[in-house]
Amino acid sequence: MKKSRYSESQIISILKEAEAGVPVAELCRKHGMSDASFYNWRAKYGGMDVSMMKRMKELEDENRRLKKMYAEERLKAELVQEALEKKW
């Protein structure tokens, strides 16, 4: 996954500037980003503060780890099931 060149706190500050009334086109020009990036961030992080964003990142990491664990356990269970079904 591509790493953003903006930190979470930078994204939040850019979104707060937009809430304060700065036009989106001006913000994008000032920070060197596209309109699409701004609107994606607003959809994902709108209304959050930095602590909420950090907690969301932690939960995403935990979710990713749990999905990986589940996939590994499911694979093990399928292998055991195949081994039990074979006639020796």
N, C-alpha and C positions, 0 to 999 in steps of 0.2 A: 504494500500500500504506500502511496506517495505521501511523504511528509510535507505538511504545510509549512510555508516559510513564515507564517504568522503564528505567534503563540496564542494560547487561550486568552490571556489578558489583553493582548493587542486586538483580538477579534471583538472582545467585549467592549473595549474602548471605542472601536470604530462603530459598533452598533449603537453605543450610547451617543456618539456624535450625531448619528442619523436621527435618533429620537429627539435630540435637541433642536433639530430643524435644518441641519446642513443638507443641501441637496445630494442625492445619491451620486450623480454624475461627478460632482466636485470631490466627494469623498474618494471615489474610485480613481480619479485622476491624481489626487493628492497622495494616496497610498500605493498607487501602481497596481491596481487589481481590476478585474473585470466586473461588470454589473452582475453577471451570473453568480460569481463567487459571493458577492454581497448578499444577493437574495437567497442563496443556499444557506449562508450563515444565519441570516435572519430567520429562515424557516426552522433551522436546527437549534439555534441558540437564543432566539428572541425571548426576552424577558428573564434571562438567567443572569446571575452574577458569577464572579470567578469561583467562589466556593461550590456553587451548584454545578458548574462546568467540570471542576475537578472530580466531584463525586460521580458525575455521569461518565467521565473517562474511566474511573475506577470500576464502575459497574460494567462498562463495555469490556474492559480487560477480563474481569471475572467471568462474564458471560462467554467470552471467547475461549477461556481456559476450560470452563465446564462443558462447552460443546465439544472440545477436543477430547476431553476425558470420556464423554458419552460415546463418541465415535470409536474410540479405542476399545471400550468395554463391549460395545455392540459387535465389533469385529471379533473379539475373543469369544463372545457367546455364539456367534455364527460358526466359528471354527469348531467349537465344542459340539455344537449340534450336528455338524457334518460328520465329525468323528464318531458320534454315537449312532448315526444312521447307517454307517458302513457295516457290512457283515464281514466278520473276520473268519 
